[in-house]
Amino acid sequence: MVYDVAVVGSGFSAIAVSVHLLRSLPASASIAIVGDDPAFGRGTAYRTEFHLHRLNVPAGRMSVFPDEPDHFLQWLERQGRGISRDEFASRGDYGLYLRDTLASLLRDRPSRAKLDFIRAKATGCVRLADDGLLFQLAEGESLQARAVALCLGVGTADLPLRDARIAEPARRRLVRNPWRLKWLSKVKPEETVSILGSGLTMIDQVLTLRARGHRGVIHVLSRRGLVPHAHARHHGAAVLPDLPDDPLTVSGILKALRRQVRQGAEWRTVMDGLRPRTQALWQRLSPPERARFLRHALAWWNIHRHRVAPPVFEQFDALLRDGSVKVHAGFLNEIGFRDGRPCLAYRPRGGRDGVSLPVDWVINCTGMERAGIGHSPLLVHMADQGIVVPDGLGLGLRVDGLSRAIGADGNALPGLYAVGALTAGQFWEITAVPDIRVQAQTVANAIIAERAVSVA
Ligand SMILES: Cc1cc2nc3c(=O)[nH]c(=O)nc-3n(C[C@H](O)[C@H](O)[C@H](O)COP(=O)(O)OP(=O)(O)OC[C@H]3O[C@@H](n4cnc5c(N)ncnc54)[C@H](O)[C@@H]3O)c2cc1C
């Protein structure tokens, strides 16, 4: 089957590109969404059914349409779950909102482009001599498209456990991918759990365990032992950052931000002021400065920038204070196996002597923020043929400022775009809805403009 546009992926980015295409393409056009996720349209983030899993962005900034900021708030209102724009809705509700938004556009079928949902994993892709790309699908089928938006997210394949030796018997008690929820029912209430990584995923897993009656101690281990901060209950106005001129350096930016906080600005308002400028700042940094940021500042950036909803933080903080969750800063050397249990061997940060920590389970909550391409057989196949190339920082694909994928010859292949975290090398701030929705609209418009002749 030949489509005008193939949207490959089935999370938020895919839905966002598709709704913009549906709004603007003529009825004669055809779109395929190719996704391997049974929770079509929700991706990892919004497929959860736990109400306690909240969005970490206020509801007033989560509309799928950048130019209709109240669209999500109005949907919540219609469902009888109206909240104020500064509050945090559940992630499950957000998944339903995405599904409903797409469905409402499709209800008006006769005037819309034809849209097919294809439940399949795209495993390979070749460039066609005349026009477009041909995708191989896991079931042996194939699909041809003139324009393509790659919306693959960071992948849900087993997340890497970097730099640690793992004893064979410990593997049975190691959960590599916490998003496969089956492990939760295996953990007994009194068992000791260790979580590797101390970011948002860790907080999700801690609260989910507790909500399911887990009472044992939870040890959290990460290199710096930093956990995300909370959003303020009452938002102050964003403060415009007073940033240095070129040549821009990471230390120069940090110095300027610290100065503003010392002068009395609340740090969250400074971060909020920085956010709309982050993409432009990232692009002003030289490649070595970007690498320096990833090496030295990323952990601090993450906890200040990716904050949690206040009620979520309060629950987590109570567990920290009563000692049922303990956070350790250190470097994991080995997951051994002793006396029938996994045993973490780590070197505390700043210390020399190793520590052994016997536990019943090891849950890997590291590694989500760096997409790379190695997790995706499709991207590896495309890179092998030079259709795409990895960006220099191992974040995802090389794209230009219009999100067009750059090939091995250094040129953008007409009609091939990437959306979402895969494009972090070019944009950095492109992992959350407020940024991806703008990129999705831009990409949809570019596809429509580029393909104007063939769909007319
Ligand atoms: C737990 C969690 C909570 C989050 N909370 C928020 C929040 O509150 N607010 C916010 O703004 N952002 C949040 N985010 C950020 C979130 O990543 C983005 O908002 C958004 O969901 C990213 O969507 P995506 O479609 O780019 O990626 P994903 O959601 O990862 O979706 C990609 C999809 O493509 C499919 N796919 C991949 N490869 C193939 C292939 N070869 N063939 C077919 N299908 C394929 C995958 O199965 C997956 O379903 C959260 C992220 C996580 C992980």
PDBQT file of the ligand as one rigid body, heavy atoms in Angstrom, charges set to zero:
ROOT
HETATM    1  C1  LIG A 501       6.690   8.062  32.747  1.00  0.00    +0.000 C 
HETATM    2  C2  LIG A 501       6.735   9.304  31.951  1.00  0.00    +0.000 A 
HETATM    3  C3  LIG A 501       5.957  10.372  32.314  1.00  0.00    +0.000 A 
HETATM    4  C4  LIG A 501       5.968  11.538  31.565  1.00  0.00    +0.000 A 
HETATM    5  N1  LIG A 501       5.188  12.588  31.955  1.00  0.00    +0.000 NA
HETATM    6  C5  LIG A 501       5.132  13.694  31.183  1.00  0.00    +0.000 A 
HETATM    7  C6  LIG A 501       4.262  14.778  31.522  1.00  0.00    +0.000 A 
HETATM    8  O1  LIG A 501       3.581  14.745  32.529  1.00  0.00    +0.000 OA
HETATM    9  N2  LIG A 501       4.217  15.831  30.697  1.00  0.00    +0.000 N 
HETATM   10  C7  LIG A 501       5.000  15.922  29.579  1.00  0.00    +0.000 A 
HETATM   11  O2  LIG A 501       4.916  16.915  28.871  1.00  0.00    +0.000 OA
HETATM   12  N3  LIG A 501       5.837  14.927  29.255  1.00  0.00    +0.000 NA
HETATM   13  C8  LIG A 501       5.926  13.826  30.028  1.00  0.00    +0.000 A 
HETATM   14  N4  LIG A 501       6.749  12.799  29.679  1.00  0.00    +0.000 N 
HETATM   15  C9  LIG A 501       7.588  12.965  28.499  1.00  0.00    +0.000 C 
HETATM   16  C10 LIG A 501       7.010  12.138  27.355  1.00  0.00    +0.000 C 
HETATM   17  O3  LIG A 501       8.093  11.377  26.919  1.00  0.00    +0.000 OA
HETATM   18  C11 LIG A 501       6.411  12.972  26.265  1.00  0.00    +0.000 C 
HETATM   19  O4  LIG A 501       5.382  13.783  26.789  1.00  0.00    +0.000 OA
HETATM   20  C12 LIG A 501       5.748  12.125  25.156  1.00  0.00    +0.000 C 
HETATM   21  O5  LIG A 501       4.921  11.152  25.725  1.00  0.00    +0.000 OA
HETATM   22  C13 LIG A 501       6.753  11.487  24.233  1.00  0.00    +0.000 C 
HETATM   23  O6  LIG A 501       6.006  10.797  23.248  1.00  0.00    +0.000 OA
HETATM   24  P1  LIG A 501       6.682  10.097  22.003  1.00  0.00    +0.000 P 
HETATM   25  O7  LIG A 501       5.578   9.702  21.119  1.00  0.00    +0.000 OA
HETATM   26  O8  LIG A 501       7.728  10.982  21.454  1.00  0.00    +0.000 OA
HETATM   27  O9  LIG A 501       7.432   8.845  22.609  1.00  0.00    +0.000 OA
HETATM   28  P2  LIG A 501       6.827   7.518  23.270  1.00  0.00    +0.000 P 
HETATM   29  O10 LIG A 501       5.761   7.853  24.229  1.00  0.00    +0.000 OA
HETATM   30  O11 LIG A 501       7.992   6.742  23.761  1.00  0.00    +0.000 OA
HETATM   31  O12 LIG A 501       6.140   6.755  22.052  1.00  0.00    +0.000 OA
HETATM   32  C14 LIG A 501       6.847   6.151  21.001  1.00  0.00    +0.000 C 
HETATM   33  C15 LIG A 501       6.008   5.004  20.489  1.00  0.00    +0.000 C 
HETATM   34  O13 LIG A 501       6.528   4.514  19.263  1.00  0.00    +0.000 OA
HETATM   35  C16 LIG A 501       6.492   3.104  19.258  1.00  0.00    +0.000 C 
HETATM   36  N5  LIG A 501       7.578   2.627  18.397  1.00  0.00    +0.000 N 
HETATM   37  C17 LIG A 501       8.903   2.776  18.605  1.00  0.00    +0.000 A 
HETATM   38  N6  LIG A 501       9.594   2.190  17.606  1.00  0.00    +0.000 NA
HETATM   39  C18 LIG A 501       8.693   1.679  16.753  1.00  0.00    +0.000 A 
HETATM   40  C19 LIG A 501       8.806   0.939  15.540  1.00  0.00    +0.000 A 
HETATM   41  N7  LIG A 501       9.982   0.624  15.001  1.00  0.00    +0.000 N 
HETATM   42  N8  LIG A 501       7.677   0.553  14.910  1.00  0.00    +0.000 NA
HETATM   43  C20 LIG A 501       6.466   0.859  15.441  1.00  0.00    +0.000 A 
HETATM   44  N9  LIG A 501       6.309   1.548  16.594  1.00  0.00    +0.000 NA
HETATM   45  C21 LIG A 501       7.402   1.949  17.245  1.00  0.00    +0.000 A 
HETATM   46  C22 LIG A 501       6.708   2.723  20.728  1.00  0.00    +0.000 C 
HETATM   47  O14 LIG A 501       6.186   1.462  21.026  1.00  0.00    +0.000 OA
HETATM   48  C23 LIG A 501       5.964   3.830  21.448  1.00  0.00    +0.000 C 
HETATM   49  O15 LIG A 501       4.622   3.505  21.683  1.00  0.00    +0.000 OA
HETATM   50  C24 LIG A 501       6.773  11.629  30.424  1.00  0.00    +0.000 A 
HETATM   51  C25 LIG A 501       7.565  10.526  30.057  1.00  0.00    +0.000 A 
HETATM   52  C26 LIG A 501       7.539   9.372  30.804  1.00  0.00    +0.000 A 
HETATM   53  C27 LIG A 501       8.372   8.207  30.378  1.00  0.00    +0.000 C 
ENDROOT
TORSDOF 0
